[in-house]
């Protein structure tokens, strides 16, 4: 006796799940490019440097009498860094938005590692802030206000435009800047 039922073969899928989600590599395409200084900058007056020097001397004296010599070196190093950043104008760099992410000078930030973006002002300059998943966790780029809408349109396709809530450090820095203004335009 033979079984008359036909033997069923496994059905071959017309397309595999891998082939549906597979996309061939795409070349990087430039979407937008602009030149800007590498950081916000404002020329400081003599009063600013005198104020910083006096604060450094007072803190160093307090630390000296407390017997803390290593923190004195740290205070002097931070003051020197502030002097250099205030005295030396920034370089002009090229920023690019591409299909892969954002190039800032020679550093690439891929879309996968970018989070929210928002805008602020500093020294009458417009700043674009982007959250980054790697150190330093925030990228700041200067942008021309006339180009802001075009950049916003491009970034909004991939990222969320939302300013994060200020952290405790942000609040403390704002309070200190308000209570002890170092930069006065008098």
Phi, psi and omega per residue, in radians:
X1 nan 2.315 3.114
X2 -2.040 2.553 3.127
X3 -1.400 2.189 -3.066
X4 -1.504 -0.080 -3.114
X5 -1.281 2.386 -3.125
X6 -1.257 2.537 -3.138
X7 -1.357 2.259 -3.105
X8 -1.570 2.288 3.079
X9 -1.623 2.568 3.083
X10 -1.106 2.425 -3.114
X11 -1.310 2.372 3.073
X12 -1.467 2.175 3.115
X13 -1.159 2.493 -3.135
X14 -1.247 -0.533 3.064
X15 -2.558 2.406 3.138
X16 -1.469 2.715 3.107
X17 -1.038 -0.525 -3.141
X18 -1.207 -0.669 -3.096
X19 -1.263 -0.453 3.099
X20 -1.233 -0.667 -3.101
X21 -1.609 -0.150 -3.126
X22 -1.323 2.261 3.050
X23 -2.226 2.301 3.135
X24 -1.130 2.666 3.134
X25 -1.023 2.449 3.134
X26 -1.889 2.489 3.092
X27 -1.228 2.637 3.115
X28 -1.235 2.303 -3.113
X29 -2.104 2.321 3.105
X30 -1.318 2.195 3.132
X31 -1.786 -0.665 -3.114
X32 -2.776 2.556 -3.117
X33 -2.515 2.479 3.050
X34 -2.659 2.705 3.070
X35 -1.824 2.469 -3.139
X36 -2.780 2.805 3.023
X37 -1.077 2.699 -3.072
X38 -1.304 -0.326 3.137
X39 -2.716 2.793 3.068
X40 -1.137 2.508 -3.091
X41 -2.564 2.447 3.038
X42 -2.520 2.252 3.138
X43 -1.138 2.252 -3.112
X44 -1.623 2.603 3.113
X45 -1.575 3.051 -3.087
X46 -1.087 -0.651 -3.130
X47 -1.007 -0.672 3.125
X48 -1.060 -0.833 -3.111
X49 -1.196 -0.614 3.084
X50 -1.138 -0.746 3.132
X51 -1.091 -0.785 3.115
X52 -1.075 -0.756 -3.127
X53 -1.079 -0.740 3.140
X54 -1.143 -0.709 3.110
X55 -1.111 -0.738 3.133
X56 -1.113 -0.746 3.135
X57 -1.106 -0.782 -3.136
X58 -1.117 -0.805 3.130
X59 -1.117 -0.695 3.135
X60 -1.136 -0.690 3.091
X61 -1.105 -0.772 3.123
X62 -1.063 -0.777 -3.141
X63 -1.195 -0.598 3.120
X64 -1.110 -0.816 -3.139
X65 -1.228 -0.362 3.065
X66 -1.503 -0.084 3.119
X67 1.369 0.352 -3.122
X68 -1.799 1.556 -3.033
X69 -1.457 -0.613 3.130
X70 -1.139 -0.751 3.073
X71 -1.075 -0.467 3.075
X72 -1.091 -0.733 3.115
X73 -1.113 -0.668 3.118
X74 -1.138 -0.762 3.128
X75 -1.076 -0.769 3.127
X76 -1.137 -0.689 3.121
X77 -1.128 -0.732 3.120
X78 -1.157 -0.688 3.104
X79 -1.132 -0.699 3.105
X80 -1.133 -0.737 3.085
X81 -1.038 -0.773 3.116
X82 -1.092 -0.693 3.100
X83 -1.076 -0.816 -3.119
X84 -1.108 -0.780 3.139
X85 -1.146 -0.493 -3.137
X86 -1.493 -0.473 -3.052
X87 -1.639 -0.512 -3.056
X88 -1.757 2.104 3.101
X89 -1.145 2.635 -3.115
X90 -1.317 2.768 3.044
X91 -1.349 2.737 3.031
X92 -1.598 2.234 -3.118
X93 -2.100 2.897 3.101
X94 -1.848 2.226 3.068
X95 -1.931 2.402 -3.122
X96 -2.314 2.395 2.968
X97 -1.828 2.150 -3.122
X98 -2.195 -3.128 3.101
X99 -1.245 -0.287 3.108
X100 -1.565 -0.512 -3.086
X101 2.776 -2.500 -3.099
X102 -2.119 2.228 3.019
X103 -1.723 2.191 3.017
X104 -2.117 1.880 -3.022
X105 1.027 -1.942 -3.128
X106 -1.901 0.237 -3.104
X107 -1.917 2.327 -3.136
X108 -1.853 2.292 3.054
X109 -2.075 1.967 -3.108
X110 -1.355 2.682 -3.122
X111 -0.996 -0.604 -3.087
X112 -1.124 -0.428 -3.108
X113 -1.783 0.087 3.113
X114 -1.767 2.539 3.135
X115 -1.993 -2.181 -3.106
X116 -1.331 2.871 3.005
X117 -2.404 2.683 3.119
X118 -2.771 2.958 -3.100
X119 -2.068 2.562 3.019
X120 -2.463 3.041 3.062
X121 -2.117 2.493 3.043
X122 -2.657 2.263 -3.112
X123 0.944 0.698 -3.128
X124 1.054 0.484 3.089
X125 -2.096 2.542 3.141
X126 -1.581 2.242 -3.109
X127 -2.016 2.390 3.029
X128 -1.820 2.134 3.119
X129 -1.884 2.402 3.087
X130 -2.283 2.324 3.020
X131 -1.281 2.406 -3.131
X132 -2.223 2.465 -3.090
X133 -1.336 -0.203 3.120
X134 -2.015 2.940 -3.137
X135 -1.043 2.344 0.254
X136 -1.630 0.268 3.033
X137 1.254 -0.078 3.043
X138 -2.659 2.310 3.103
X139 -1.935 2.351 3.139
X140 -2.125 2.199 3.133
X141 -2.177 2.439 3.020
X142 -1.427 2.500 -3.091
X143 -2.471 2.535 3.083
X144 -1.280 2.263 -3.114
X145 -1.004 -0.486 3.122
X146 -1.243 -0.407 -3.129
X147 -1.686 -0.042 -3.059
X148 -1.057 -0.746 -3.094
X149 -1.128 -0.707 3.130
X150 -1.144 -0.710 3.095
X151 -1.153 -0.725 3.116
X152 -1.064 -0.749 3.124
X153 -1.078 -0.737 3.134
X154 -1.180 -0.817 -3.093
X155 -1.207 -0.577 -3.120
X156 -1.148 -0.340 3.097
X157 -1.239 -0.403 -3.054
X158 -2.097 -0.632 -3.021
X159 -2.037 2.833 3.120
X160 -1.610 2.253 3.078
X161 -1.547 1.778 -3.093
X162 -2.750 2.259 3.097
X163 -1.486 2.230 -3.136
X164 -1.245 2.766 3.092
X165 -1.156 2.527 -3.142
X166 -1.173 2.425 3.104
X167 -1.414 3.057 3.104
X168 -1.086 -0.649 3.104
X169 -1.136 -0.734 3.105
X170 -1.073 -0.748 3.132
X171 -1.142 -0.728 3.133
X172 -1.145 -0.707 3.128
X173 -1.151 -0.715 3.118
X174 -1.137 -0.712 3.120
X175 -1.114 -0.779 -3.129
X176 -1.143 -0.705 3.121
X177 -1.135 -0.596 3.120
X178 -1.284 -0.711 -3.076
X179 -1.372 -0.580 -3.121
X180 -2.187 1.383 -3.134
X181 -1.292 2.043 3.139
X182 -1.528 -0.537 -3.077
X183 -1.837 1.770 3.107
X184 -1.962 2.452 3.127
X185 -1.740 0.988 -3.118
X186 -1.777 nan nan
